Structures are given as structure tokens and as C-alpha cells.
């Protein structure tokens, strides 16, 4: 569901290679990790054997982490946004309460067994911003982006580039989830029916006959990166709404239940994209980011 992530260089896009010494067929959940974290009074968060990943191997969990490193040539000419100093930022901010009329901000979705986090983060943020700026309560289609963006965005369920997703919104647009819902090939809704979900085919046709693909398209005006300084990230959210961010995931993150997460133990798994909806400070003076993850409502705080 939601994650409170420790605010310390946490939102840099990092997608390093996992340690190849890992046994990919081992279970991702480990009692030893749960005990180590829960017995540590300085951890700041609680761990458990999350039912969400009870049958997942390390390899299957890594497959969910779909942020690929962007080719250097594709980063040329990308606008990096900074905000003028002097904006008065609140100590605590939650986009759900700032824009209560926008139900999509608080929606928790499920990516199933597909490495589509890069697509979920982008589509969810664009949906939220359509509501915030235009009063349109719509849910846009992850399936359209995942299936139809093609090699420009990466490899679909095997990972992709968040920035390319936003370029797709600018040049091609994305239809509504009503037109093209997030379903697998056998017709069952996510979480999927197979250990690994293949990238769906791009059909460019709405599932409902009364809807037209072309008329269901929604576009973004531009695609840009936000400077990674916390002030610029907070200012962007305050002025324009939630943002898509990515960060490095470690083994212990699969065990997260509540509190302010910080990496304690375990190997690097890969890069993960989510929606950032706010920030705050604990009673102990610890700054955190408030993230909405797409691992269903049963996971997280």
C-alpha cells in the first residue's frame, strides 16, 4: 500500500546490477531478515513475512523491479526542472488531503507478476494531474503504455524507462483504463495467473465497443526531469501534484510492513518506480517521503 521512505538521497534513479552470487530460486522472504529488523530498536520500521510474496523466489521478486537505466544518448536535451527558492513548504504534505476531490491519488493498484512499475508510476501520476489541473476524474491505461510504447520504452513486462513513458504521453497519448484495462491474456485480472506475466499485445482497440481508441487518448504537454534536491521535489508536488520517482530496492524491502523504511540488510535487487504523494517528519525528527506503491492494498502501511 503506502511506504514511508527515509529522506536521504533516496529518490535518485539508481539501477545497478544485482549481486550475481544470489540464488535466484531462493525464497525472497526470510525469517532471519524479519527478526534482525524487528529486534533492532534503531531500525525505525517493522518487518513481516508479507503474504503478498509468500511464494515468490528472489528471481520472481526481482522481475517486479522494472526500472532500466536510460541510455545516455536518450538523456540529451532533457529539461531538468528546478523551482525558485522562497516557496513556503509545509512541514507535512499529503496529496490525498490536498486534493480530496481526486480519488485516483489514493488508489492502490497491483502490477501482478509483470515488471511494469515504470509504467504504473507514470500513468498514475498523469491521471492524478488531469484531476488536479482540469477536474477530470479519470484512470488512464497502464496496458496502453505497456503494450504499445514498444522498444522506445524498453521491454514491457521485462522493464522500461520512466522518462520514455512520459515522452509517449506527449507524442502518442494514452487511453483510459475503461478503454484498455490491465488484464492478462487469459482474461483474469491482475495479480496474474502465471509466475511471470508476458507483455500484452498492442491492439489499439477499446475493449468496450462503444468507445473509440482515438477519442480515448489523453496527452501530456511535456516530459521533464525534476532536480533531485528535496526542495525541488517538494515544490513540484505542491504546485503540480504527485511525481513518479525511482529508487534502489534491497531484499529487506519485500518485508516492509510499517514505519519509515531505510535499508538495513540484504542484497540489491534492482530499480523500482512508484508514485510520490507527500512528505513529513516523525516525532523523532526523521524526514520521510510518502510513497504509493503498486503491490496491492495488502502490502505496506
N, C-alpha and C positions, 0 to 999 in steps of 0.2 A: 504494500500500500504506500505509505509515506515513509521517508527516511530523513532523519536529522543528521546531516553530514558535517563533520568538523570543518570549520572555515580556516584552512591553512594550505594555500596552494592546491586546493582540492579540485578545482574546476579547469585545470589545464587539460587540453586534449592530448592524452598520452596513450599510445597504442603499441607498447613494446612487445617483443616476442616472449611468450610464456617459457618457463624453465622446462626444457625437454626431458629433465630427469623425472618429471611427474609420470605416474602410471595413469593413463587416461581411462582405464577401466575400473579404477578405484571409485568408491562412493564419495561424492562431494561432501556429504555431511559426516562429521566426526565428533564423537562424544568428547574426545580429548580437547578439541577446539572450544566446545561449549564450556567445559569445566575450566579451562585456562582463562577464558574471558570472564565468566561469572564469579570466579574466585579472586579476580583482580579488582580491588576497590577503586583503582585509578582508571579502569577501562572506560567508564562513562556510558556504557551501553550494555544491554542484556542480549544473550545469545540463546538459541534453542535449536533443536532438531526440527527445522521447519518442514511440515508435511508437504509443502509445495515441491520440495526437492528430495523427498524420501527415496525415490527410485532413480535419481539422477547419478550418473557417473561424472567424474571430473571432465571427461571429454564432452558429454552432453551439456554440462553447465557452461563450459567454455563456448559452446556453439551459440548460446544466447547472447554472448557479448560481441555484438556485430559492428563495432566501430573500427573501420580500417584507416590506416594512415593515409592522408591525402597526398597524391603525387605532387612533388614540388612544383612542377610546371603548371598545375591547375590552381595554384595559390597566387599566381601573378595577377596583379590588378584587382585583388580582392580588397574591398573597403574595410578598414578596421575602425569601428566607431568608438569615440571617446565622448564623454559628456562634460560640459563646462562645470568647473568647480563652483561651489557655493550653493548647490541644491541641498535643501534641508531634508536629510533622510531620517525616517523614523527608526527607532532602535529595534522595533519588531514590525514585520510586514508579512501579510498573508494574502495572496491574490484572491483567495476564495472569499474572504470577507471584504476586500477592497471592491470587488465587482460581484456581489452576491447574485446579480441577475444572470450571470454566466455560469450555468451548471456544468459546462464542459471542463472548467478549471479543476473541479473536484472529482471528475470522473477517473476511476482507476480501471484501466484496461488490462488485457492479457495478451502477450505476444506468442504464447504457446511454445512450441519447440523450434521456432524459427528465429534466426539471428537478425531480427528486424527492428531492434531497438533504435537504430539510426533513423528509421522511417517513422516509428511511433512518436519519438520526441519531436520531430519536425511537424508532423501532421497535427498532433495535439496542440502545439503552440500556435500554429496558424488558425486552427479552429477557435481557440480562445481569443485571439486578436481580432477575428472577424466579429465576435460578440462585443468585445471591449470598444472597438472603434466604430462599428456600424450597427450594433444592436441586433446582429444576426445570430440566433442560437442554432448553429449547425454543427454536425460532426462530419469531418472530412474523411476521405477514404485512404487508409493505410495501404489497402490492396492495390489501388491505382498506382501509387508511388512505387510500391514494392515490385509489382509485375511489369509496369510499363516504362519505368525510367531506364531500364536496361543497363548496359555497360557504363554509361555515363555516371551512374550512381554506385556502381560496384557489382556485387554478386548476389543481390536479392537476399534470400534467407541465409546466405553464407557471409553476410556482412556488406556494409556500404559506407558511403561518405556523407555525413550530415550536411556539409555545405552544398554538395551537389543536389541534395534533396530540395534545398531552398532555390537553387537555380532552376530546377524542374518546375517549381511553383511559379516562377517568373515567366518562363518561356512556354510552358505547356499547360500549366494549371493542374488542379486536382479536383476530381469529382467528389460528391458527397458519399458518406458511408451507406446511405439509403440506396444509392445507385449501385455501388460496388462494395458490399460488406466484406469483412475479413473472415472468409471461410476457406476451409481446405478442399482439396479435390474430391473427397468422398462425401462432402456435404455436411459434415459436422463442424460445429463452431469451435474455435479455439478455447482452451488448450487442445492441441491437435491429437489425433488418434495414433500417430506414429512417433517413434523415438526422435526422428528428425523430419521436419516438415519441408518439402521441396518448394522452391519458389513457384508461386502460381503463374499460370499463363496470362498474358495480356490479351484481353478480349475486346476492350474498348466498346463495351455494350452493357447498358444497365441491366441488372438482374430483374428489375420491375419493368414491364413492357410500357407502362405509362410515363416512364422517364427517358429522356434523351441524353446520351453521353455528353454531347457538345454543350447542351444547355445546363448541365450539372457542374461544369467546370468553374472553379474559383481560383483566382490568381493572387500572387504576392507582388507588390510593387517592386521590391528589390531583395537582394540577398547580400548579407554582410556578416562580418565577424564583430564581436564586441571585445574591446581591450580587456585583458584578464584581471586588471586591478579590481578588487571588490567594489570600490566606489562606482566604477563604470557599469558593472553588472547590476548593482542595486538601482542605480539611476535608470538604467534601461528598463528594468522591471516596473519601477514606479511610474515611468512615463508611458510605456508601451505595452506592458503585460509580460507574462511568463516568457522564458527563453529556453532554448534547447542547449544543454551542456553535456559534456562527456568527461569521464574520469576513469582511472585505472581501478579495476576490481581485483581483489585478492580472495583467497579461499574463505576467509572468515566472514566476508560479506554475505555469503549464502546463509549464514546462521543468524543474521541480524533480526532482532525482534522489537526492540525499543531503545530509546535513549539517543545520544549524539554519537553516531558512528565515527570511529577512526580506525585505521588499520592497526591491528595488534599482532596477528600471526598468520602464517600461511603464504603460499607462493602466489605470484602474479598470474592472473587468469586471462586478462585481456581488457579491451576498452569498451565501455558501456555508455549509451546515451539515454538521458532522461529529461524530464521537464522540471525546470527550477521555478518555484512559485513564491518563494519568500525567504526570509532570514530572521534571525533573532539572537538573543543572548540568554544563556541559562542563569539561574540564580547564583551559580558559582563563577559567573563572568566569562563563560566559554561561548564564543561566537559560533553560529552554525548556519548552514543553508537548509532550507526546507525543499525537499525533492519529492515529486510524484513519480513513482516507478510503475512500469507496466508488467508486473509479475502477479497480477490479480490481487483481490482485496484480502486474501488470507496471509499475504506476506507483508511484514513490516509493522510500523507503529499505527 
